[in-house]
């Protein structure tokens, strides 16, 4: 497993150790889970922003959005289930 070092003030280290203890985790587990979660959330936000921009560009160029019912039909999902 790879090791990454961080430079922290004593106050930051104490706070993080207290949070780790509060959550019943080691300091390493706390930092790893919080960093991964934050990065995944940021990635999801950026992908959503790109998709929205693409959709807005599509609409601005005269594209027509697909209705929910048409989308379900395209997927082969019965209309009765989603009406």
Secondary structure by P-SEA (a helix, b strand, c coil): cbbbbbbbcaaaaaaaaaaaaaacccaaaaaaaaaaaaaaaaaaaaaaaaaaaaaaaaaaabbbbbcaaaaaaaacccccccc
